[in-house]
Amino acid sequence: MPTGDRVPRTAVALIALAGVAGGGLLTLGATRTHPPPPRAAPGTNTDPAEGSGTAPGTPLPHATPAQITIPAIHVHADLVPVGASATGELEVPPPDRPTVAGWYRLGVSPGEAGNAVIVGHVDSRETGPAVFYALSRLQPGDRIHVTRSDARTATFTVDGIGSYPKTRFPTDLVYGAGTAPRLRLITCGGRFDEHTRSYLDNVVVFATLLP
């Protein structure tokens, strides 16, 4: 069974450098005609859970996640497994399915001990806002529910949210090993670079499993 510390260090290359086949997380559109997504405050190199006072719940066994629900931003989406490319880059959901999110299957499942990772598009040239378009609007205390294949629902509370330049992605905070069951949601954000047709930052939500 995979654990958080087995995530390859190079698996973060896509997120950090926005280099992936098919255009990456946020480079699906040649032009953007919809309003830009909301922006998150700059992130730090400290896990927000450390100062949140949240006592994590008991870790759950491994089970494939099926759906993610985030009531505060009206997200209810299917989850598809994603892995890493031959060069170690994190995969993302198919570009033609911007309303689904991807669970990093080489890491832990949501609710297991360690950091489970879910990634999603923020927008699309064809459809506009995508599954994680409003991720930056989340606030500490908001709930995230992940329905699993074992008929359990893992409920997480948001500890914090931050925006990080893709050249300084917080690898250790996202993929670091640990005994507490935590969740990381990732999308793109910040300024949209018209030259590269991509956003310059990544938005990361940090959450902890509730008892």
Buried (B, 14 or more C-beta within 10 A) or exposed (E): EBBBEEBEEBBBBBBBEBBBEEBBBBBBBEEBEEEBBBBBEEBEEEBBBEEBEBEBBEBBEBBEBBBBBBEBBEBEBBBBBBEBBEEEBBBBBEBEBBBBBBBBBBBBBBBBBBBBBBBBBBBBBEBBBBBBBBBBBBEBEBBBBBBBEBEBBBBBBBBBBBBBEBEEBBBEBBBBBBEBBBBBBBBBBBEBEEEEBBBBBBBBBBBBBBE
